[in-house]
Amino acid sequence: MILAPMQGLTEVMFRRVYEECFPGAIASAVSPFISLTHGNLADAWKKIDDVWPESNLGSMPVVPQILGKEPEEFVELGNRLFDVGYPEINWNIGCPMRAITGKHRGSGILPYPDEVRAVLDSIIPRLRPQLSIKMRLGLRSKEEILELVPVLNDYPLSSITIHPRTGRQMYSGEVDLDAFGRVMPLFLAPVIYNGDICTKGDAERIKRRFPSLADIMVGRGVLYRPTLPLEIAGATISDEERIALSRKFIVRLMQEIKDRMPSEQATMRKMKEYWCLLWKSLPISETQARVVLHEQTLEAVEKTIWQLTQ
Ligand SMILES: Cc1cc2nc3c(=O)[nH]c(=O)nc-3n(C[C@H](O)[C@H](O)[C@H](O)COP(=O)(O)O)c2cc1C
């Protein structure tokens, strides 16, 4: 099982604490994206703290992800990442945010197979790490991916992860498993499934329906239920154990946030961001959980989280 990239959530602090609490439960992670800004590689390079090898000691293995389509910067950043120890990088052509898609970046490039080909033609011969891709079915239409199959099949990609929604759908509506099933066998590269796996049963259904999948990638499900990767791997965990493990993980993550964040405000914001998802793993009501979000001081946030995790 692969941990999905989630900006602000599955970053290095989370990955290290997760690995400490659940060693080996997640085989690898794709990092939240590092954005290329045309002509400004120095900026992108400064933002690679999240994948800096020393910071990642104790994390599960990670594949850095790049967002952008500027070939020169892509190759330079990719090769620098290779030089510091990354044998694979991932290209994000799935991000649905309008500020990004408007510039034909993220899922904004999906309706333009010629642009995808131009980027790959330019970068593949010069890129030293292996390249994998994370994508959606399209930007506006689920059919867009069909035009991309012959393009992507022309390059030696190490894997293609597909989240079967369109960019315009963002995270709403259902994942389209029929569309995923139609396109999956057309790709030459190994295909990884991503989207809405929140229980062991969800993972089993996906694996049963698509037995030739190379792997599954899980994002929000791990935050809703930190023991999910163990359960998917076949561990039998009672409800009592699950809750105890979730509590331990939440307390440890909150401590790490406190130790690492630069200011009280930043610490409080970060704790609340994680809490929004993590509280669901505890036997508490939404009303109880929301109290944390309304607290105005770090001390109060900590105290309430502490009470709710006892
Ligand atoms: C807050 C948030 C941040 C995300 N950041 C990224 C990102 O940096 N790169 C990326 O490829 N996908 C990103 N995604 C998409 C996830 O990787 C994943 O495709 C999506 O959440 C569906 O999987 P899930 O249902 O298992 O969460 C993000 C999703 C969320 C909710």
PDBQT file of the ligand as one rigid body, heavy atoms in Angstrom, charges set to zero:
ROOT
HETATM    1  C1  LIG A 401      -5.693  18.142   1.350  1.00  0.00    +0.000 C 
HETATM    2  C2  LIG A 401      -5.277  17.367   0.139  1.00  0.00    +0.000 A 
HETATM    3  C3  LIG A 401      -4.048  17.619  -0.460  1.00  0.00    +0.000 A 
HETATM    4  C4  LIG A 401      -3.638  16.909  -1.592  1.00  0.00    +0.000 A 
HETATM    5  N1  LIG A 401      -2.405  17.141  -2.140  1.00  0.00    +0.000 NA
HETATM    6  C5  LIG A 401      -1.996  16.405  -3.222  1.00  0.00    +0.000 A 
HETATM    7  C6  LIG A 401      -0.686  16.559  -3.779  1.00  0.00    +0.000 A 
HETATM    8  O1  LIG A 401       0.155  17.344  -3.303  1.00  0.00    +0.000 OA
HETATM    9  N2  LIG A 401      -0.374  15.800  -4.864  1.00  0.00    +0.000 N 
HETATM   10  C7  LIG A 401      -1.255  14.890  -5.414  1.00  0.00    +0.000 A 
HETATM   11  O2  LIG A 401      -0.924  14.216  -6.399  1.00  0.00    +0.000 OA
HETATM   12  N3  LIG A 401      -2.483  14.716  -4.895  1.00  0.00    +0.000 NA
HETATM   13  C8  LIG A 401      -2.854  15.431  -3.810  1.00  0.00    +0.000 A 
HETATM   14  N4  LIG A 401      -4.088  15.195  -3.262  1.00  0.00    +0.000 N 
HETATM   15  C9  LIG A 401      -4.927  14.104  -3.812  1.00  0.00    +0.000 C 
HETATM   16  C10 LIG A 401      -4.647  12.780  -3.061  1.00  0.00    +0.000 C 
HETATM   17  O3  LIG A 401      -3.340  12.338  -3.284  1.00  0.00    +0.000 OA
HETATM   18  C11 LIG A 401      -5.607  11.660  -3.532  1.00  0.00    +0.000 C 
HETATM   19  O4  LIG A 401      -5.471  11.526  -4.915  1.00  0.00    +0.000 OA
HETATM   20  C12 LIG A 401      -7.056  11.972  -3.201  1.00  0.00    +0.000 C 
HETATM   21  O5  LIG A 401      -7.198  12.432  -1.862  1.00  0.00    +0.000 OA
HETATM   22  C13 LIG A 401      -7.934  10.720  -3.398  1.00  0.00    +0.000 C 
HETATM   23  O6  LIG A 401      -7.460   9.664  -2.594  1.00  0.00    +0.000 OA
HETATM   24  P1  LIG A 401      -8.126   9.283  -1.160  1.00  0.00    +0.000 P 
HETATM   25  O7  LIG A 401      -9.598   9.154  -1.414  1.00  0.00    +0.000 OA
HETATM   26  O8  LIG A 401      -7.462   8.002  -0.766  1.00  0.00    +0.000 OA
HETATM   27  O9  LIG A 401      -7.831  10.417  -0.234  1.00  0.00    +0.000 OA
HETATM   28  C14 LIG A 401      -4.504  15.915  -2.138  1.00  0.00    +0.000 A 
HETATM   29  C15 LIG A 401      -5.738  15.668  -1.529  1.00  0.00    +0.000 A 
HETATM   30  C16 LIG A 401      -6.131  16.358  -0.408  1.00  0.00    +0.000 A 
HETATM   31  C17 LIG A 401      -7.462  16.046   0.214  1.00  0.00    +0.000 C 
ENDROOT
TORSDOF 0
